[in-house]
Amino acid sequence: MMRVALHSEIRDGAIEGYVANHARIPDDLVDTFARIGIRDWAIWRSGHRLFHLVECDDWDAAAAALRDDPADRAWQAVIGPYVELFRDADGEPGTAPLSLVWTLAAQRDA
């Protein structure tokens, strides 16, 4: 299993709607996540910035599977208006995972 972190930003004035829509995501999307190997997905918010931690079997394969998935397309139609953009590790627009800098567990294991 792998963990990846993602960073996105909420549009101005859209925090309440974004949070409300995440009270419970659609069951068909939960089923899709299970089928493509996404085991957990947590989101933290700081102001307009969102930080996602995804636990999955293979992020690249899961992301590719989501591109054509009907449940994800329906979800993006609902949640997309609240999201300004995703940023990559360098702060540029993109959905590439953030770069891991340090973990206590890795230091302990070394």
Helices and strands as residue ranges (DSSP letters): E 2-10, H 15-21, H 27-36, E 38-46, E 49-56, H 59-67, H 70-79, G 80-82, E 83-87, H 104-109
